[in-house]
Amino acid sequence: MILQSMAVKKIMLVSGFFVTFILGIALSDIMLHTVNSIFNKEIFKTRIDMKAKLAEKNEELESWQGKFDESTRNYDRLSEETRQKQENLNKLVKEIDAEIDPAVIKDALLTAPSSGSGEMGKIFLKPSTGETILNPTTTDDPTVTQFKKTFNKKAKEIIDASKQVLGEKVGQLNQQTMRINEELKQKNVQLIKRLNEVEKYKKKLDEHKKQINELEGIKVDLEKTVGILETKIESGRLRVSFKGDILFASGRHTLRKEGSELLESVFPILNKSARNNDIFIAGHTDNVPITSKAGKYESNWDLSTYRAIEVVKYLLSKGMSPNYLTAAGYGEYKPVASNSTKEGRSKNRRVEVFLIPKIIKRSN
């Protein structure tokens, strides 16, 4: 029975780990959007955005690789065609040389004109080669030799011209290949830079996830310590709301005994959290105007600021470093409920403590 119980616990532990892992992956995009909402602009990209960008760059690189491969194939094809043409020209020259050899010309040469026709004699080569018309001559006539020299000269000119054209084409293909190689090199450099940026974003995301998990732990600790607190993680920050009526008397900024005791109970948690978080104290009031009896407060704005500063002073007196603390008053201008009812005005009279991870810019 003990072994069976241990096996069940192990299965539950492994299952919990995988569920947590899957939830972490599922919430990563939500955390990215949370960070973006703090800056009111797209600072981090979600994994889907980054995968789409990487896929787009891969397609672009594949396109350039296709162009390079096509250029290489064209170069090989032109080289093969040129080689074939060179071989064919050499073969043709050899065949013509054989056809106009004196021994062959002796058999093919017609030296006598047709009777009474006045036609010129003809030298017939093979049917595939063609024919040429010459004046009546003998096999020893220098015309045959001249014909051979002239033909060979023209054939050489054709070959040289073909070589020149081919050389120009090969040069163009080489330049195109070098250009494509350079473009591919630049694209690779850009891709490496983007991959480095993605890695940086991933590190920032991991750090942000770590901060969010820490805020979740602080939130749980505060709720266990003081059940009446309103706590919420929003925009990557932990907001802790204290009812103003508990901390301060009406129209005053001096901490009540109950308020001091409440702050004292949460101080250890806040002080510990200050290592990785800035602490921002915000004072708020309802929209009821300040009376003359309130003394030095000229407006609700003054009163809310004094109350925020009073909380800061208390935390300082307990030993918290001033480097972590900021105070501000918002008066009646950021209500969380309608001021038209007593209940709504009570909710608006509050002091909020924001725990802001140091990697996130303040925006209060």
C-alpha positions, 0 to 999 in steps of 0.5 A: 500500500505504501509503494502504491501511494508513492507511485500515485504521488509521483504520477500526480507530481509529474502531471502537475509539472506538465500542466504547469509547463503547458500553461507557461507556454500558453500564457507566454504570448499573453505576457508579451502582449502585457508588456506591449500594453505598458509601453503602448507600442509593440516592444516585444513580439509574440512567438507567433509573430517571430515564427512568421518573420523567421518563416518569411526570411527563410522563404526569401533565402530559399528564393535567393538560393533558387536564383543562384541554382538557376544561374549555376544551371544556366552557366553549365548549360551554356558551357555544354552548348559551347563545347558541343558547338566547338566540337561540331565546328571542329568536326565540320572543318575536318570533314571539309578538309577531307572533302577538298583534299586533292585526291577527292577533288580529282574525282569530283572536279568537272573540267569540261563545260557542257557541249555548246551550253556555255555553262561553267564547270562545277566542283561537287562536294558531298550532298550534305556539304553543298556545292560551289561553282567554279570556272573550268579548271584542272586539279592543279589549279590554284583555285582549289587551294585558295578555296580551301584557305578562304573556307578555313579562314571563314570557319576560324572567324566563326569559331572566334566570334562564337568564343567571344560571344560565349566569353561574354556570356560566361563573364555575365554569368560569373558576375551574376553569380558573384552578385547573388552570392554577395546578396545571399551573404548579406541576407545571412548576416541579416538573418543572424542579426534577427536571430540574435534579436529573437534570442534577446527578446526570449531572454527578456521574456524569460526574465519577465515571466520570472518577475510575474511569477514572483509577483504572483507569490507576493500577491498570495503572501499579502492575501494570506497576511491581510485578507481585506486587501484588494490585490491584482496583477495588471499590466505586468505590475502588482496593485495593492489597494488600501481603503483610505478610511482604514489608513486615515481619518476623514480629511486628514493625512495622519495615519490612524492606529489601525492604518499603522498596524495594517502597514506594519503587517505587510511591511516585511513582504513589501520590504523583501519584494523591493529587491526586484521591484520599485514601489510606487505609492499613489493617493486617491480621494473622492470628489467631495471638495475640501472644506475650510476646516481641513486646514492646509489642504487646498484641494483633494489633490493636496490631500491625496499627495500628503497621504501618499507621502505619509505612507512613504514616510512610514515605510522609511521609518521601518527601514525601507530604502528610499531608492525603491520608493516614489509617491504621487497624488491623483486627487479625485481624477482616477476614480474606480467607482461612481462618486454619486453614491456613498459606497462609490465614494468610499471605494475611491478614497484609497491608497494604492501600492504598485510593485513594478518589476525593475525591467518594466518602465513606470507608467502611472 
